[in-house]
Amino acid sequence: MSQSDTNAATQHLETMSQEGEQAWWNLLGVLYRWRRFIIGVTSVMAVASVIISLLLPNWFKASSRLLLPASASGGIASALLGDISSAAQSLLGGGGGDYVRYMAILNSRAIMDDVVRTFDLITVYELEEEEFPVEEARAALADNVEFVVDQDYDFFSVEVLDKDPQRAADMSNYFVQKLEEVNNQLSKQTAGNFRAYVEERYDMAGQAREAMLDSLAAFQREYGVIDLEAQTEAFYTQLAAMRADAVQLEIQLASLKAQFGGSNRQVQNLEALVTAANAQYDAALAGSEAVLPVSQSVAPDMVRDYLQLTLERTIQERILELVAPMLEQARFEEERTSQALQVVDAAVAPVEKFKPKRSIICIAATLSGFILAVLFALVMDWWRRSYPVFAQRLRDAAQA
């Protein structure tokens, strides 16, 4: 870069700096010319904000702080259910630290309308002339009440704003009272529904077991079997003994025949005994034996039916063992004394107001007045300087 280019760039920067400085002085000059207007508007806004803030009514905040029960069930009920109690607790709406249920109850239309009626909030909020005063009062109450969950210390608070400090405290405590009533009512209703379901399931299991026992009795009458395992063992023991006796007789018969021939009376008598022993054995196999009066051709079907009945009996007895303690817990939950909310701090009438924050209102209004006055002065000065150019352009456009 040449020396001349460097000098030109330096001169350009100096010119821009002078123009920027001149612009700032022009801006300050405009504000100085409008100083009386700016000071006047700011002063009026300051005085007006003070007067208005003093006319605003005081609002007081009352707060109730409470803890939720650690668990919806326990003690005897948990001992009855053992590992199943957690599932039952879920069905019964239990579980500590869950504030969703409480938020839903407190924000319900029924609770809000009850508070509106109890404290005559239509009159308090001066809504008698409204077309729908109850709805308007409910909306106003929703704006003046807040349900807060503290994440650090895990507590729940009901905060109410009102112009009357005592009424604010009473409303906060009333919300807690209604929360306890409705929560206990819903818990009892849920426990009753759970008890009715378990009771129905228990009755169904009992009826199924009775039907199974009837089928087992019919099976025993049909096959003459009381205890299949014991009878089968006894039958085959006896059958083995019968067969062993027949084999022994056959061996003796063969020995006598070899010695005396087939015409010997002793041999003929022994042949009759062998025939009788084999006939008795065949009859036992055909199902004539009292120990297990079932033929071998029918035995597989009988065993299958017996095993199926035994399986059904085992299942139904296991279901009854499972449902019986759950039924006891459900009855206990339905009848037990309602658990009260743990109120850490009941609401008391506050001494200090919560709002309006008069100092903040005055400062904000004064600053707003000052800023608006400055903006108005700058816009008016710009318009005064630019108006001739705009007017000339409009005239030129009209003549074109």
C-alpha positions in Angstrom: 0.0 0.0 0.0 1.3 3.4 -1.0 1.7 6.4 1.3 -1.1 8.2 -0.4 -3.5 5.3 0.1 -2.5 5.1 3.8 -3.1 8.8 4.2 -6.5 8.5 2.5 -7.6 5.7 4.8 -6.5 7.6 7.8 -8.4 10.7 6.7 -11.5 8.6 6.0 -11.4 7.1 9.5 -11.0 10.5 11.1 -13.9 11.8 9.1 -16.1 8.9 10.2 -15.1 9.5 13.8 -16.0 13.2 13.6 -19.3 12.3 12.0 -20.1 9.8 14.7 -19.1 12.3 17.4 -21.3 15.0 15.7 -24.2 12.6 15.6 -24.0 12.0 19.3 -23.8 15.8 19.9 -26.9 16.2 17.7 -28.7 13.6 19.7 -27.8 15.3 23.0 -28.9 18.6 21.4 -32.3 17.2 20.6 -32.7 15.8 24.1 -31.6 19.2 25.5 -34.1 21.1 23.5 -36.9 18.7 24.7 -35.6 18.7 28.2 -38.6 20.4 29.7 -40.9 17.9 28.0 -38.9 14.9 29.1 -38.6 16.1 32.7 -42.3 16.9 32.8 -43.5 13.6 31.5 -41.1 11.7 33.8 -42.2 13.7 36.8 -45.9 13.2 35.9 -45.4 9.5 35.5 -43.5 9.3 38.8 -46.2 11.2 40.7 -49.0 9.2 39.0 -47.3 5.9 39.8 -47.0 6.9 43.4 -50.6 7.9 43.6 -51.9 4.8 41.8 -49.7 2.4 43.8 -51.0 4.0 47.0 -54.6 3.5 45.8 -54.0 -0.2 45.0 -55.3 -2.6 47.7 -53.0 -4.7 49.7 -52.9 -8.5 48.9 -51.8 -11.0 51.5 -50.5 -14.5 50.9 -51.3 -17.4 53.4 -49.6 -20.8 53.0 -50.3 -24.2 54.3 -47.4 -26.7 54.2 -47.9 -30.4 54.4 -46.2 -33.8 53.7 -47.8 -36.7 52.0 -48.1 -40.1 53.7 -45.1 -42.3 52.9 -47.3 -45.2 51.8 -51.0 -45.9 51.2 -50.8 -49.3 52.9 -48.6 -51.2 55.3 -48.5 -53.1 58.6 -50.9 -56.1 58.6 -51.8 -55.6 54.9 -48.2 -55.7 53.8 -47.5 -58.7 56.0 -50.5 -60.5 54.4 -49.4 -59.9 50.9 -45.6 -60.1 51.2 -44.0 -59.4 47.8 -47.5 -58.9 46.2 -48.2 -55.8 48.4 -46.4 -53.5 46.0 -48.8 -54.4 43.2 -51.8 -54.1 45.5 -50.5 -50.7 46.6 -50.4 -49.5 43.0 -54.0 -50.7 42.5 -55.0 -48.9 45.7 -53.4 -45.6 44.6 -50.5 -45.7 47.0 -46.9 -44.5 46.8 -45.3 -41.7 48.8 -44.1 -38.5 47.2 -46.6 -38.6 44.3 -48.2 -35.2 44.2 -50.1 -35.7 41.0 -53.1 -37.1 42.7 -53.3 -34.2 45.2 -52.9 -31.6 42.4 -55.7 -33.2 40.4 -58.0 -33.1 43.5 -57.3 -29.5 44.4 -57.7 -28.3 40.8 -60.9 -30.1 40.3 -64.1 -28.0 39.6 -65.9 -29.6 42.6 -63.3 -28.3 45.1 -63.1 -24.9 43.4 -66.9 -24.4 43.4 -67.1 -25.5 47.0 -64.5 -22.9 48.0 -66.4 -20.2 46.0 -69.6 -21.1 47.8 -68.1 -21.4 51.3 -66.4 -18.0 51.2 -69.0 -16.3 49.0 -66.2 -15.3 46.6 -68.8 -14.0 44.0 -69.5 -11.1 46.4 -65.8 -10.8 47.5 -64.6 -10.5 43.9 -67.6 -8.2 43.1 -68.9 -10.5 40.3 -72.6 -10.3 41.0 -73.4 -8.5 37.8 -71.5 -10.9 35.5 -73.4 -13.2 33.2 -71.8 -16.3 34.7 -70.7 -15.3 38.2 -69.7 -18.8 39.4 -67.4 -19.4 36.4 -65.9 -16.0 36.7 -65.3 -16.5 40.5 -63.8 -19.9 39.8 -61.4 -18.4 37.3 -60.5 -15.6 39.7 -59.9 -18.1 42.5 -57.6 -20.1 40.2 -55.5 -17.0 39.6 -55.3 -16.3 43.3 -54.3 -19.9 44.5 -51.2 -21.8 43.8 -50.2 -25.4 44.6 -46.5 -25.6 44.9 -44.2 -28.7 45.1 -40.9 -28.0 46.7 -38.3 -30.2 45.0 -35.5 -29.5 47.5 -37.4 -30.4 50.7 -40.1 -32.5 49.2 -43.2 -30.8 50.7 -46.5 -29.6 49.3 -47.9 -26.1 50.0 -51.3 -24.4 49.3 -50.8 -20.7 48.8 -53.8 -18.3 48.7 -53.8 -14.6 47.9 -56.6 -12.4 49.2 -57.2 -8.8 50.3 -58.2 -10.1 53.8 -55.3 -11.8 55.6 -57.6 -14.0 57.8 -59.7 -15.1 54.8 -56.5 -16.0 52.9 -55.5 -18.2 55.9 -58.9 -19.8 56.2 -59.1 -20.5 52.5 -55.7 -22.2 52.5 -56.7 -24.4 55.5 -60.0 -25.2 53.9 -58.3 -26.4 50.8 -56.2 -28.8 52.9 -59.4 -30.0 54.7 -61.2 -30.7 51.5 -58.1 -32.4 50.1 -58.1 -34.8 53.0 -61.9 -35.5 52.7 -61.9 -36.1 49.0 -58.6 -38.1 49.1 -60.0 -40.4 51.8 -63.3 -40.8 50.0 -61.5 -41.7 46.7 -59.2 -44.1 48.6 -62.1 -45.9 50.2 -63.8 -46.1 46.9 -60.7 -47.5 45.2 -60.2 -50.0 48.1 -63.9 -51.0 47.8 -63.6 -51.6 44.1 -60.4 -53.6 44.6 -62.0 -55.6 47.4 -65.0 -56.4 45.2 -62.8 -57.5 42.3 -60.7 -59.8 44.6 -63.8 -61.1 46.3 -65.3 -62.0 42.9 -62.1 -63.7 41.8 -62.0 -65.6 45.0 -65.6 -66.8 44.6 -64.8 -67.8 41.0 -61.8 -69.8 42.1 -63.9 -71.5 44.8 -66.6 -72.4 42.3 -64.0 -73.8 39.9 -62.6 -75.9 42.7 -66.0 -77.3 43.7 -66.6 -78.2 40.0 -63.3 -79.9 39.8 -64.0 -81.8 43.0 -67.3 -83.0 41.5 -65.5 -84.1 38.4 -62.9 -86.0 40.6 -65.8 -87.7 42.5 -67.4 -88.8 39.2 -64.0 -90.1 38.1 -63.6 -92.1 41.2 -67.1 -93.5 40.9 -66.5 -94.5 37.3 -63.1 -96.1 37.7 -63.3 -97.1 41.4 -60.1 -95.3 42.0 -59.5 -93.3 45.2 -55.7 -92.9 45.2 -54.3 -93.8 41.7 -50.7 -93.8 42.8 -51.1 -96.0 45.8 -53.6 -98.3 44.2 -51.5 -98.7 41.1 -48.5 -99.6 43.2 -50.5 -102.2 45.2 -52.1 -103.6 42.0 -48.8 -104.2 40.3 -47.3 -105.7 43.4 -50.2 -108.1 43.7 -50.1 -108.8 39.9 -46.4 -109.6 40.2 -47.1 -112.0 43.0 -49.9 -113.7 41.1 -47.7 -114.1 38.1 -44.9 -115.5 40.2 -47.2 -118.1 41.7 -48.4 -119.1 38.3 -44.8 -119.5 37.0 -43.9 -121.5 40.1 -46.9 -123.9 39.4 -45.9 -124.2 35.8 -42.3 -125.2 36.7 -43.7 -127.8 39.2 -46.1 -129.1 36.5 -43.3 -129.5 34.0 -41.2 -131.4 36.6 -44.0 -133.8 37.5 -44.9 -134.4 33.8 -41.3 -135.4 33.2 -41.4 -137.9 36.1 -44.9 -139.4 36.0 -46.4 -138.5 32.6 -49.6 -136.7 31.7 -52.0 -139.3 32.9 -51.0 -139.1 36.5 -53.7 -137.7 38.8 -51.3 -135.5 40.7 -50.1 -134.0 37.4 -53.7 -133.5 36.3 -54.5 -131.7 39.6 -51.5 -129.5 39.2 -52.5 -128.6 35.6 -55.9 -127.5 36.9 -54.1 -125.2 39.4 -51.9 -123.7 36.7 -54.9 -123.0 34.6 -56.7 -121.4 37.5 -53.6 -119.2 38.3 -53.3 -118.0 34.7 -57.0 -117.3 34.5 -56.8 -115.2 37.7 -53.9 -113.3 36.3 -55.7 -112.7 33.0 -58.8 -111.6 34.8 -56.7 -109.1 36.9 -55.3 -107.7 33.7 -58.8 -107.4 32.3 -59.9 -105.2 35.3 -61.6 -107.7 37.6 -59.1 -107.0 40.5 -60.7 -105.0 43.3 -57.4 -103.2 44.0 -57.5 -101.5 40.6 -60.6 -102.5 38.7 -59.5 -101.1 35.3 -58.5 -103.0 32.3 -55.2 -102.4 30.7 -56.8 -101.0 27.5 -58.6 -98.4 29.5 -55.8 -97.5 31.9 -54.0 -94.9 29.6 -57.1 -92.8 29.2 -57.9 -93.2 32.9 -54.3 -92.0 33.9 -54.6 -89.1 31.5 -57.9 -88.0 33.0 -56.6 -88.4 36.5 -53.6 -86.3 35.8 -55.7 -83.6 34.2 -58.0 -83.5 37.2 -55.0 -83.4 39.5 -53.5 -80.5 37.6 -56.8 -78.6 37.8 -57.0 -79.2 41.5 -53.4 -78.0 42.0 -54.1 -74.8 40.0 -57.3 -73.9 41.8 -55.8 -74.6 45.2 -52.8 -72.4 44.3 -55.2 -69.6 43.1 -57.1 -69.8 46.3 -53.8 -69.6 48.3 -52.8 -66.5 46.3 -56.1 -64.7 46.4 -57.1 -65.3 50.0 -54.4 -63.0 51.5 -55.2 -60.4 48.9 -58.8 -60.5 49.8 -57.9 -60.1 53.5 -55.8 -57.0 52.6 -58.5 -55.5 50.4 -61.0 -55.9 53.3 -58.5 -54.4 55.7 -57.8 -51.4 53.4 -61.5 -50.8 53.0 -62.3 -50.8 56.7 -59.1 -49.3 58.1 -59.1 -45.8 59.5 -58.4 -43.1 57.0 -54.8 -41.7 57.1 -54.7 -38.0 57.8 -52.5 -35.6 55.9 -49.3 -34.6 57.7 -49.7 -30.8 58.0 -46.3 -29.3 58.9 -47.5 -25.7 59.0 -51.2 -24.7 59.1 -52.0 -21.3 57.4 -52.1 -18.3 59.7 -53.2 -14.8 58.9 -50.1 -13.0 57.3 -48.9 -9.8 58.9 -47.0 -8.4 55.9 -48.6 -7.7 52.5 -47.5 -9.8 49.5 -48.4 -7.2 46.8 -48.4 -4.6 45.4 -44.7 -3.9 45.3 -45.1 -0.2 45.3 -41.4 0.7 45.1 -41.0 -1.5 42.0 -44.2 0.0 40.4 -42.9 3.5 41.0 -39.5 2.8 39.6 -40.8 0.9 36.6 -43.4 3.6 35.8 -40.9 6.4 36.1 -38.3 4.7 33.9 -41.1 3.9 31.4 -42.2 7.5 31.3 -38.6 8.7 30.8 -38.0 6.2 27.9 -41.2 7.0 26.2 -40.6 10.8 26.5 -37.1 10.4 25.0 -38.4 8.3 22.1 -41.2 10.8 21.5 -38.7 13.7 21.4 -36.4 11.8 19.0 -39.3 10.8 16.7 -40.7 14.3 16.6 -37.3 15.8 15.8 -36.7 13.3 13.0 -40.2 14.1 11.7 -39.6 17.8 11.8 -36.4 17.5 9.8 -37.8 14.9 7.4 -41.2 16.4 6.7 -40.1 18.9 4.0 -38.5 16.1 2.1 -41.6 13.9 2.4 -43.8 16.8 1.4 -41.8 17.6 -1.6 -41.7 14.0 -2.8 -45.5 13.8 -2.4 -46.0 17.0 -4.4 -43.6 15.7 -7.1 -45.5 12.4 -7.2 -48.8 14.2 -7.4 -47.6 16.3 -10.4 -46.0 13.4 -12.3 
